[in-house]
Amino acid sequence: MRPYRGNRIGLAVVGGTLATAGVYAWLRGHGRFLGLPPNAKVLPAHAARALTDAAWPLWALALVLLLLALTALRWLLLCLGWGRRGAHNGTGTAMLYVGLKNVDGLSKAKVRLGPDGLRLALTCPAAADLGAVAGKLDQDVIGRIRRELRDDETPALARLHIRR
């Protein structure tokens, strides 16, 4: 869960900021903001005149805010797992751990089965013999997982992540 901590903190900060700004705007629009009269100015007079004299600053601000909102929406959807293909296969993950039991420091292994084939993700220490790991995957482990799935023609993609 460690790699997702930044996403969660970032989403919490962006969500809290947007919620605060939305509540503030709603309260100001209904004249219910505590501590300020309903007709209080948000901007100084010269800044308000500059914004209303030329229309392009408002359009530029709207475009920047729209791009920011779309970027935050995409980030949220990716964090929620949309865009990932397939489903985790617990049996395949267990078989992967058993097949690579002689690799010291193997910390994370996942198997995902989707419409485009089999995806394996491994996190190995830097001291691991990557040639032996790849050879073991190619010769033995992926074949066992394919046989378990009863589909020997399933394409497989293995990603090896090296931990420092």
Secondary structure, DSSP 8 states (H G I E B T S, - for coil): -GGGHHHHHHHHHHHHHHHHHHHHHHHHHTT--TTS-TT--SS-HHHHHHHHH-SHHHHHHHHHHHHHHHHHHHHHHHHTTTT--SEE-HHHHHHHHHHTTTSTT--EEEEEEETTEEEEEEEEETTS-HHHHHHHIIIIIHHHHHHHHT-TT--EEEEEEEE-
